[in-house]
Amino acid sequence: MRPRVLHLIDDCKLGGVNLALKSLCESRLTEDFEFSILHIDLASHRIKRFEADIIVLHTSSSWKKLPGFVLLSLKNRGIPILLQEHHYCEGFVIHEQPNKWRFFLMLRLSYTLMDRVLAVSAAQARWLLGNRLVNADKLVVLKQARPVNALLSLPEKALSFPIQLGAYGRLHKQKGFDLLLKAMEKLPAEKVELRLAGSGEMSLLLDSMAATQDNVTLIGEIEDVPQFLSSCDAVIIPSRWEPFGLICQESLAAGKAIVTSSVDGLPEQLAEVLATIGREDSSVLFTDQTVTALVGALECLISQAEHKLEIEKESCLSNLIYEERCLAAKRWPTLVEAWRELLFSEQQRAKRLQ
């Protein structure tokens, strides 16, 4: 009989998290484990004992949910409980938590109730350990990924002006799309255009900002990411904080030039690919989280495009080669194997403690 792994999630709006989780539960791991996903309201405190061998939590911690965490731990004694930290990181604290002491206390109490805390990037893990939020023997780094092989078949896009920029994700303060639209106001429409895809709480604000800009189009939710990326010369990721950021993996696999803020888990996944090949790449530009810095990065991208067209006579903005794109795609099978090792390890540990 396969061990039963129950994933508990309380936010259906986390697009990247839900996609990655769905992919995991449909992966070849189903040969060894029986997966199920349950949406739960931890703040309601209606917690029961679950029919599971391992429980994986995909939820943000909070003072309101802390009693639910306690009940979950008490009512499921003997079942390993793992919390994957999709939400909190250094950038989040900088932008959202003026009372750091109280927030850190809540995190320490929440993590104490868990058997394992799963960090989604090395940067997040360093932040957790550096602030003594979790014990090192309880922390596991398990980076995010999803299947992106469909993106490897995208052909190079012929470069021409205006450059076609793409940005997509939840329309939330975290993603920094308001900064991006302010930056686009300062760039010539004949040189660069932006298509922004997604939905969320900032939809109305971003709609009103885009209404006055000739070079910005909001297109709502997208179902077909490969089709969206095929029309882009570059992808812009202006996040204020980002524990990991699956868009980086997708953009690399699609072979697109990338402009990204250098926060949390974003730089490391780009550096991993470029360092493996053994070169720096002008296809990746890092920027600070200000309008001025974004304008500078996009002006640099425009200059690169002009140079490629006028001097190098190249037809594609990105310098990413196919081997680099494949490295991004290989993150998925690597992650699947890491999950397999972790779940087997937790199952064996639980048996020893019984």
Buried (B, 14 or more C-beta within 10 A) or exposed (E): EEBBBBBBBBEEEBBBBBBBBBBBBEBEBEEEBBBEBEEBEBBEEEBEEBEBBBBBBBBBBBEEBBEBBBBBBEEBEEBBBBBBBBBBBBBBBBBEEEEEEEBBEBBBBBBBBBBBBBBBBBBBBEBBBEBEBBEEEBBBBBBBBBBBEBBBEBEBBEBEBBBBBBBBBBBBBBBBBBBBBBBBEEBEEEBBBBBBBBBBEBBEBBEEBBEEBEBBEBEEEBEEBBEBBBEBBBBBBBBBBBBBBBBBBBBBBBBBBBBBBEBBBBBBBBEBBBEEEEEEBBBBBBBBBBBEBBBBBBBBBBEBBEEBBEEEEBEBBBBBBEEBBBBBBBBBEEBBEBBBEBBBEBBEEBEEEE
